[in-house]
Amino acid sequence: MDVNSEVTLTGTLICTTEDEAARVRTALDTHITLTRGEAGCLSFEVTQSEDPMIWSVSERFIDAAAFEAHQARAGASDWAIQTKGIARDYKVSGL
């Protein structure tokens, strides 16, 4: 595998209300399971920080096609519906 072809995403998901945080908690396990099962997903971690309103996000995909397929699937999922409008501060490398 060519390491240079990997796509990574790192950053934070930042809730501003308890309702937003509750929606993340409700939808997160399914989102993680589905993402880790995707072809080309090398790793996918979403962990709550010490601040209960902030989650750290770390994703690694084998290449741009796998990352883009993930974005399309996630964008049409319950996760997208439940987390719509929640702030994200992400950095993507490898595209």
C-alpha positions as a Markdown table, in Angstrom:
| # | Residue | x | y | z |
|---|---|---|---|---|
| 1 | Met | 0.0 | 0.0 | 0.0 |
| 2 | Asp | 1.3 | 3.4 | -0.9 |
| 3 | Val | 1.2 | 5.6 | 2.3 |
| 4 | Asn | 1.1 | 8.7 | 0.1 |
| 5 | Ser | -2.3 | 7.8 | -1.2 |
| 6 | Glu | -3.9 | 7.7 | 2.2 |
| 7 | Val | -6.5 | 10.3 | 3.1 |
| 8 | Thr | -6.8 | 11.4 | 6.7 |
| 9 | Leu | -9.3 | 13.6 | 8.5 |
| 10 | Thr | -8.6 | 15.0 | 11.9 |
| 11 | Gly | -10.4 | 17.6 | 14.1 |
| 12 | Thr | -13.3 | 18.2 | 16.3 |
| 13 | Leu | -17.1 | 18.0 | 16.4 |
| 14 | Ile | -18.3 | 20.8 | 18.6 |
| 15 | Cys | -21.8 | 20.9 | 20.2 |
| 16 | Thr | -23.2 | 24.1 | 21.6 |
| 17 | Thr | -26.2 | 22.6 | 23.4 |
| 18 | Glu | -27.1 | 19.5 | 25.3 |
| 19 | Asp | -29.6 | 18.6 | 22.7 |
| 20 | Glu | -26.8 | 18.5 | 20.0 |
| 21 | Ala | -24.6 | 16.4 | 22.3 |
| 22 | Ala | -27.5 | 14.0 | 23.0 |
| 23 | Arg | -28.1 | 13.6 | 19.2 |
| 24 | Val | -24.3 | 12.8 | 18.7 |
| 25 | Arg | -24.4 | 10.2 | 21.5 |
| 26 | Thr | -27.5 | 8.6 | 20.1 |
| 27 | Ala | -26.3 | 8.3 | 16.5 |
| 28 | Leu | -22.5 | 7.7 | 17.1 |
| 29 | Asp | -22.3 | 4.0 | 17.7 |
| 30 | Thr | -24.1 | 3.1 | 14.4 |
| 31 | His | -22.0 | 5.7 | 12.5 |
| 32 | Ile | -18.8 | 4.2 | 13.8 |
| 33 | Thr | -19.9 | 0.6 | 13.0 |
| 34 | Leu | -21.0 | 1.5 | 9.5 |
| 35 | Thr | -17.9 | 3.6 | 8.7 |
| 36 | Arg | -15.5 | 0.9 | 10.0 |
| 37 | Gly | -17.2 | -1.6 | 7.7 |
| 38 | Glu | -16.6 | 0.5 | 4.6 |
| 39 | Ala | -14.2 | -0.7 | 2.0 |
| 40 | Gly | -11.0 | 1.3 | 2.3 |
| 41 | Cys | -11.5 | 2.5 | 5.9 |
| 42 | Leu | -8.2 | 2.0 | 7.7 |
| 43 | Ser | -9.3 | 3.5 | 11.0 |
| 44 | Phe | -12.1 | 5.6 | 12.4 |
| 45 | Glu | -12.2 | 7.0 | 15.9 |
| 46 | Val | -14.6 | 9.5 | 17.4 |
| 47 | Thr | -14.0 | 10.0 | 21.1 |
| 48 | Gln | -15.5 | 12.4 | 23.6 |
| 49 | Ser | -13.0 | 14.9 | 25.0 |
| 50 | Glu | -12.9 | 16.0 | 28.6 |
| 51 | Asp | -15.4 | 18.6 | 27.6 |
| 52 | Pro | -18.7 | 16.7 | 27.1 |
| 53 | Met | -19.6 | 19.0 | 24.2 |
| 54 | Ile | -16.6 | 18.2 | 22.1 |
| 55 | Trp | -15.6 | 15.0 | 20.2 |
| 56 | Ser | -12.2 | 14.3 | 18.7 |
| 57 | Val | -12.4 | 12.8 | 15.2 |
| 58 | Ser | -9.7 | 10.8 | 13.4 |
| 59 | Glu | -10.2 | 9.0 | 10.1 |
| 60 | Arg | -7.9 | 7.2 | 7.8 |
| 61 | Phe | -8.9 | 5.9 | 4.4 |
| 62 | Ile | -6.8 | 3.9 | 1.9 |
| 63 | Asp | -7.3 | 6.5 | -0.9 |
| 64 | Ala | -9.4 | 9.4 | -2.2 |
| 65 | Ala | -12.0 | 7.1 | -3.7 |
| 66 | Ala | -12.6 | 5.4 | -0.3 |
| 67 | Phe | -12.8 | 8.7 | 1.5 |
| 68 | Glu | -15.2 | 10.2 | -1.1 |
| 69 | Ala | -17.4 | 7.0 | -0.9 |
| 70 | His | -17.4 | 7.5 | 2.9 |
| 71 | Gln | -18.4 | 11.1 | 2.6 |
| 72 | Ala | -21.3 | 10.2 | 0.2 |
| 73 | Arg | -22.6 | 7.4 | 2.5 |
| 74 | Ala | -22.3 | 9.4 | 5.7 |
| 75 | Gly | -23.9 | 12.4 | 4.0 |
| 76 | Ala | -27.0 | 10.4 | 3.2 |
| 77 | Ser | -27.2 | 8.6 | 6.6 |
| 78 | Asp | -29.1 | 9.1 | 9.9 |
| 79 | Trp | -25.8 | 10.5 | 11.2 |
| 80 | Ala | -26.0 | 13.4 | 8.8 |
| 81 | Ile | -29.6 | 14.0 | 9.8 |
| 82 | Gln | -28.9 | 13.9 | 13.5 |
| 83 | Thr | -25.8 | 16.0 | 13.4 |
| 84 | Lys | -26.9 | 18.6 | 10.9 |
| 85 | Gly | -25.9 | 22.1 | 12.0 |
| 86 | Ile | -23.3 | 20.9 | 14.5 |
| 87 | Ala | -20.0 | 22.7 | 14.1 |
| 88 | Arg | -17.1 | 20.7 | 12.7 |
| 89 | Asp | -13.4 | 21.8 | 12.6 |
| 90 | Tyr | -11.7 | 19.3 | 10.4 |
| 91 | Lys | -8.5 | 19.1 | 8.5 |
| 92 | Val | -8.2 | 16.7 | 5.5 |
| 93 | Ser | -4.9 | 15.6 | 4.1 |
| 94 | Gly | -4.1 | 13.5 | 1.1 |
| 95 | Leu | -6.7 | 14.8 | -1.4 |
